[in-house]
Each structure stands twice: as C-alpha cells, then as structure tokens.
C-alpha cells in the first residue's frame, strides 16, 4: 500500500486532532486473562513481591476508564503517566502514558531522549483514544551515549523493555516506532529473533535515512573513516576518536565506522546499496507488518538522492512495506505533525489488532 500525505492539512484540523477530549471508545482487545506472552517469558519465581499501583493511581493512568483521568497530556510538553525502570542501569528508564495492555514504543535517533519529536504529544492523545499506551524509553545510547554504544546493545535493551512490559504489565503486544537511527535499531532487533521480539505486532520506520550518505557531505569524513578503520584493525575499536570526528558526543572508532563506512553495521538505508544488499539487510522485515514514513523534504538526505525511488526500493526490500510520503516534511516532521500522527495512528489501527494467536502454538 502506498499513501501520500500532502501539506494542505489546515492548522485547525491539527488542533482538533491533538486537542479533542472526545473518545471514540474503541473496543480494547485486551482480556482479563493473563497475557499468553507472559506464560512464555515470565520467570518461575514468586511474583507476589512485585509492587502494584494503588487503585487510585491505576485510575489516574487511564486503564480504568475513570472520568477522573485527564488524558495523557496535561499541557505543552507536559505528559501524564508513569516513569519506571526496566533494567538495572540508571539510564534504563521509560515513560508510559495510560494503563493499557498494548503499547507503541518510540525509539529515537542519535542524541534523542524523552520528548524527542513534536508529534509525540498528539500521538499520545490519539493512541489513548484507541486504548494504546505510548512508551518512550531511554537507553545507554540516548542523548550523548550513542557514540560509545551499538545497535547490538540497543537491541538488548529494547528486549529488556519488552520483557518488562510482558512480565510486569501483562502486555498483549507492542508496535515499535523508530525515528531516524531508531529505525536501524528496529531492523537490527527484529533480526535477532529474540524471544520477546515475537511480541512485536508491527513496526513503523519514520525517517529511515542513511547516516553514511549525510556524513559523506562533510569534508572531514573520509580521513576519519580511514582512521577508524585503522584503529579497528589494531584492536582499538572501542577507543575514542578525535573530538573533530563528532562534535555532538565522544564516539568510538567502531561506532564511527558503523555509521559512516560503506556497509558498516548502521548502513541500512543508503541509496547506493544494490537491491540485493538492501534485501540482505532488510528482507527479514517482510515477516512483520511494516510502514515506512519518508519525509520528502528531509534535510539529512543529500540533494542527489531520488527520494521517491529510494522509498520504493526500501519498501520492496522489506517485502512490500506500506509507504507514506509526506510532502515537504522535515526529518522530525515538526512541520507536518498532523500528517505524522494521521499516518501512524491509521497504521496502528489497521495492523495493531493482528497477531492475537499464540505464535508458539
């Protein structure tokens, strides 16, 4: 399926979408029985010591349908929800709106953390109406940590989060929403075949662009790639590159090479990869309902790249993923928030209810 969202949406429509207090009361697919995911992933130990939300706090979360619930957004840049730890590291925390059994997990890009994109506020409202929670996570790679992390480590932490949602909150399935380099995280994670990846009912890749092609436009990149390659050959891949390699954060030789070198681990969406190379890197996504949201005005895509041709090739490599082309949209879609939410919520409503049969049966 291919959708094209133009920029003609009125500001009033966007305000109506994000600010409406009415609820279509979409029927929740969750049941009162224990999640079938839990029986597979949950440990055998006694769970009686697990902390429980009080009745009043549960009502405030939105799962009870109480009239006291004010919605997931209190005001501009103010979310209502629960901040929780999903792993032992201090950075391993996540924020969840609503108390529903289905979650959309937002995975940001380089330097991102909480509240990374402008569309998250109206998206939280739209998801709440459909009885879905929005989860924003922090990982070791969040903010300035990306330079000393890797896709492998991100995938392990995403798996920890999903494990927590299944184990502690009886999740009945998640949709992964990646922005920018978060798209690489999703592709990598879904290729691991980790047990909890079976709980992923669909994936959305928003702004899946090539870090390598963007970095190639910077004059210092070729010399830095050579330096990183030599450091890796010398067994110094985890050592830091010179400061000029990346002004945003300390970065290891391995991560710099992964992001900037031809066929590095992060090189998944480059326009100069052959169809066979794209299929090798993306082909396993054909096993998961997938949507590609491409900003046709993305400032991180070089001018020489044919964006329409690229999104068609990415979709084909993923087995025919749904395409959404947002005209004039920038990288984060801050100038096309309404179109972003419209595309995401439509896909979640279509693909989210699927996958209820026990995949281990």
GIURCOR-V880370 format. One record per run of one state. SS is the DSSP state (h for helix, s for strand, l for the rest). FROM is the first residue (numbers start at 1). LEN is the number of residues. If there is no record, write none. Layout:
ss=SS from=FROM len=LEN
ss=SS from=FROM len=LEN
This chain:
ss=l from=1 len=1
ss=s from=2 len=4
ss=l from=6 len=5
ss=h from=11 len=9
ss=l from=20 len=16
ss=h from=36 len=6
ss=l from=42 len=13
ss=h from=55 len=7
ss=l from=62 len=11
ss=s from=73 len=3
ss=l from=76 len=2
ss=s from=78 len=2
ss=l from=80 len=2
ss=s from=82 len=4
ss=l from=86 len=7
ss=s from=93 len=5
ss=l from=98 len=5
ss=s from=103 len=5
ss=l from=108 len=11
ss=h from=119 len=11
ss=l from=130 len=3
ss=s from=133 len=5
ss=l from=138 len=5
ss=h from=143 len=6
ss=l from=149 len=2
ss=h from=151 len=19
ss=l from=170 len=4
ss=s from=174 len=6
ss=l from=180 len=1
ss=h from=181 len=10
ss=l from=191 len=4
ss=h from=195 len=5
ss=s from=200 len=7
ss=l from=207 len=4
ss=h from=211 len=5
ss=l from=216 len=5
ss=h from=221 len=13
ss=l from=234 len=6
ss=s from=240 len=1
ss=l from=241 len=2
ss=h from=243 len=3
ss=l from=246 len=6
ss=s from=252 len=1
ss=h from=253 len=8
ss=l from=261 len=14
ss=h from=275 len=13
ss=l from=288 len=1
ss=s from=289 len=7
ss=l from=296 len=11
ss=h from=307 len=11
ss=l from=318 len=4
ss=s from=322 len=5
ss=l from=327 len=10
ss=h from=337 len=15
ss=l from=352 len=10
